[in-house]
Amino acid sequence: MEKELLSLLLPEGMLDYFEVVSMRLKDKTYFIYLEEKNIHPQQFKGDKLTSKGFFDEVSIQDFPLRGKPCYLKIKRRKWLNEATGKNVSRDWKMVATGTRMTEEFALFLKRNSWIPSL
């Protein structure tokens, strides 16, 4: 039930890739904290990836809730590709062209510079 309620507040498809870790109301502003799930990116299927934490948190203003500003505080995950020794992350452009992301979510990410072009 909780996931269903959260899906009403967040861009469609967001909960496929992110977990809500906390929410709070501070100074008449809502903050929703999200972390990318430890689901290996499809483009590295078959590679051994080790989670190496997160990139710096980004703050994205979303639609107001109950007349109060709402910000999504998002942490994207990074992994170490054991074969190459390089850090990798999910290619959001690739996800956008796949079947698991709605157009609304893809446009949301594009607006916030996570996808260069669609």
Order of alpha helices (4+ residues) and beta strands (2+ residues): alpha-alpha-beta-beta-beta-beta-beta-beta-beta-alpha-alpha
